[in-house]
Amino acid sequence: MATLSLDFALPLRSFELTLALDVERTVALVGPSGAGKSSVLRVVAGLARPARGHVRLDGEDWTELPPERRRAGLVFQDYALFPHLDVLGNVSYGGRERAHELLERLQIAHLARVRPGELSGGERQRVALARALARDPAVLLLDEPLSALDAHTKSEVRHELADLLRELRLPTLLVTHDYEDAASLADEVGVLVDGTLRQLGPPAELVARPKDGFVAAFTGANLLHGDARGARGMTVVTLTSGERIYSTDEESGAVGVVVYPWDVSLAREPADDSALNVLRGEVGSVVAVANRVRVRVGPLTAEVTAASADRLDLAGGGEVYATFKATGTRLVRI
């Protein structure tokens, strides 16, 4: 299996992007807008030249190669299809030999004579992928591959794309601001902030052991702030709001408290169970997400089943108790 090796520095407007990374399967870079994610793809594709360092594929140095000599298939964020060409023409632009095969493979053969303006978002994405693959690339680059899709289409295409990436077995580098997309598509996820890679690892590792508060928040956690001190085998954290909560993590001083929404339970009355941490607050918002419901309670977001939300009449607002266990409460340095 081929390996894409990156070790370069690229000056950007507000900071210098520095990245050392080996890509064998699928790696996703996530982070806020302006973090340098798309610039990484531009360097690999040859559209931006680093100030120092290298881009290599299995030892072959791409650093000085022009874009047309790099076997890189790039799918742009807006897909960048040619409006005057039909689907077959767009895919053939990448390479004529495999065009018909790829239309069949991506289930868009019936759209061969249709122009991009008549396609749905999911169909345009498949055409852009087919065009990139028509180059017979050794490396696949995906820039926000799902951001242009509506929520319903996004879920369907995400599964299709994940299956395709597993089948292709190409070094694939994708960038996105959506951690759920990254976790669904990639073997490893890197969090990029202001040109620096904060943490890299399997998606589950970033959730279980975030290195800092930014990584935790980006993976979907609640992040509270407080001051920690040890007490009889348990760490007590006094939050900035004054409440006290407990964690089995050992930390002291200023900390970020990491609690994931799915670890928070809600009740109308104080719970009588093993959860040490209880925060009381008013229901701020109730938002359905697929078959779950996300509920804002004071500084916390909880994620519960639709049945629980109905039973507790959360849509009606009012006061609730949010509980979570000390064992599910992570502490990170800030």
N, C-alpha and C positions, 0 to 999 in steps of 0.2 A: 504494500500500500504506500502511495506517495505521501510525502510530508512537505507541507509549506512552512518554511522557516522565516520568521520576521524578527528583525532586530534593527530598529531604525529610530531616527529623530526627525521630526518635521516641524519647523517653526510655523505656528498659526498666529492669528491676530492678537490673541490675549494670553497665549501660553505656548509652550513647546510640547507637542505630542511625542511621547517616547513609549515604545512598545517592544517588548521581547516576548515572542509567542511562537509555539509550534502547533500547527494545525494538521491533524491526521484524518479525523472524521468531521463532525460538525461542531464548530465553536460559535457561540453567539456573544456579541459584545453589546451590553446594555448600558444605558446611562441617560442623563438628561440631554435635551437639545443643546447643541454647541459643545458637547464633551469631546468631540474629535472622532466619533464613530465612523461617519461616512468618509472622513479623510483617510482612515485606515484602508478602506476599500479602494480609494483613488490611488494610493501608493501601490497596492498590489496590482491593480489594473494598469499601472503606468501612466495615469493621468495626473499624478503629482510626484515630484522627485524629492526624496528625503535629503536633508542636509548632510546626513552621515548614516552609516549602517548599511544593511542589505536586505534584499528580498530574494529568497532561494526556493527552488523546488527540487527536492532530492539532490541537492548539491549544485544544481544548475543555477548560475547567478542571473537573476532577472533584473537586477538593479538598473542597469544601463539599457535594457531592451526597450524599444518603443512598444506602445500598446498592441499594435497589430502582430507583433512577434511573440506575444505572451499568450499561452493557452489558458486564458481566463475568460469564463463566461459571466458577464455582469448583468444582473437584473436591477434596473433603476427603480427608485421609489415610486415614480409615477408611470413606470413601465416603458415610457418613451417609444411607443409604437408609431410607425409611420402612417399617418392618417390617409395618405393617398394609395397605400398598398393594402391588398386584402390579407387575410390571415396567412395564406400560403406564401404570399410575397414577403411578408414580414419575417416568417420563419426561414424562408430561403435566403434572405439577406444574411443570416448567420451562417448558412451552409446548405447548398442545394441537395447534397447527397443523402442527407438524413431527414430532410424536411417532411416527406410523407410518412416515414416511420414514426417521427416524433408527434405528428398530428394524431396518429392512431394511438400512440402510447399515452398521450395526455387527453385522449377522448375529445378532441376538437376537430376531427377530420370532417365532420359535417358542416363546419364553419369555414372551410377552406376559402370560399369565395366571398366571405363577409368582411366588411371593413371595420376597423377598430371602433368607430363611432356607433356602431350597431351592437356592440358586445356589452355584456354585463361585466362588473368588476372582476368576478371570478374567472370569466372567460379571458379577459385581457391579461390577467396574471398568468394563466396557462400559456397563452401565446408568447408572452415575454420569456417565460421559462423555456419554452420550446426553441425560441430564437437563440437564447444563450447556450442551450445544449447542442444546437445545430453546429456550433463551432467545434464540437468534439473537445470540450475543455478538459484540462487536467485539474483545474481549480474552479469552484463555483462561488460567486460573490453575490450576496442578496442584500439589497439596501431597503430596509423596512418593508419586507415582502408582503405583509398583510395589512399595512396601515391604510390602504385605500379602499378597504372592504367594509361593508356594513357588518354589524354584529352577527347576524345569522349566517351570512356567506363566509365570514371570517372563520367561524368554528368548523364549517365543512371543509374549507380549503386548507386550514391548518392540519387537519388529519391527513388529507391527500398529500400535502407537501412533506409531512413527516415520513409517510410511507415511501415517497419518491426518494428522499434523501438517504433513507436506509438502503434502498435498492441500488442507488448510484454508487455509493461507497467512494465518493470523491472528497478530497479535502474541501470543506465548505466553510466559508466565513460569512456570517450574517450579522447585521446590526439592526437593533430595534430599541425603542424606548419602553416596550411592553414586556415585563418579566414573564408573564404567562406565555406569550409567544415563544420567548427564548427557552423557557423550561420545557415546552412541548416539543420543540424542534431540535434542540442541541444536546450533545453529549456533555459538553462543558459550557459554562457561562462565565464571562468575565465582566465585571462592573468597572466601567471607564468613567472617570470624573476629571474634568479639566486636563485631559491628556495623559492621565496616570491610571494604570490598572490597579484598582483597590484590592480586588480579590478575584481569583480564578478557581473554578472547581465544578464538580457535578452540581446540578440544580439543587438536589436534596441537601448537599453539604452547605451551600450558601444559606439555606433556610435554617438548618440545624445549628450551624456555627458561623454566624456572620462575624466578620472581623471588626466591624465598626457600625456606628449608628446609621450611616448612609446606606451601607449594604443592606442592613436589616430593613430599613424603611423601603428601599427599592424593591425588595423581595415581597413586600406586602404586609410587613409587620406594623403594629402600633409601636410608636417610639415615644416613651415618656422620659422625663428627666428628673433626677433626684440625687440624693446624697446617701451613700451606702456605708453601713458599718456591720461588723460581725456580731452575732449574739446567739450563744448556745447552739452552735452548729448550723445556724441559719443566718443569712444576710438580711438585715432590715434596711429597707430603702424608704427614706422620707421624701416623698415627691414634692416638687415645687409648689403644688397645690395644697400641700399639708398632710395628705393622707399617707398612711404607712402601708407598705406591701412587703412581701417576703419572697426570697429566692433561694434556691439551693446552690446557685453559683457563688463563688467566693470573689468578692471585689470590695474595694473601699474607696471612699471619696466620691467625686462627681462621676455619675454613671448614666448611661442610657438604658432604660428598661424596655426589653423587647418582648412583646406579647402578640402572638398571631391571632387573627380574628376567629379562626376555627377552634381555638383553645378557650374562647370566652363563652360562658353560658349566661343566659338571661333568665330572670325570674321577677315576678311582681312582689314577692316576699323574700326576706333574707334566707339564703339557702343554709340548710343544716347538713353539711357534708364535709368532706376532707379538704375542700378548697380553702386555703388560708386567706386568699386575697378577695376582698369584696369592695367594689366601688359603686356608689349610688349616684344616679344622675337621671336627667330627663332625656327621653327619646328625642334625638335631634332630627334624624332622617331615617327613612326606611326605603331601601332600593332593592328590587328583585334582580338577581344575577343568575341566569339559567334557572336551576331548580333550588337555589339557595337565596337567602335574603340577608343583605348587609344592613346593619342597624348601627347608627351612631348614638352612643351614650356618653355624654360628657366628653372626655378626651379619648375615648376608646371607640373602635369599630369592631363589632361582633358579627360573626357570620353564623346564621342558624337556618334550620330547615323552614320551608314555607309553612309546614304544618305547625311548627312551634310559633312562628310569627302570628299565625291566625289564632292559635290557642291563647296567646298572651295579648292579643289585640294590640300589637305594637303600632299598627297604623294609626291607632287612636291617640298615640302619644302618652304622656304621663311619666311617672317615675318608675324606674326599674332598677334592679340590682344586677351588676355584672360581676361574675365570679370567675376566677382562673387559679390554677394550682401553682404552688411555688416551684414545682418541678418543671412546669412549662413556662417559667418566667426567666428569660435569659438576661444577663447583664453584660454590657459592652462598655469599653472605655470611650469617652468623648473628648 
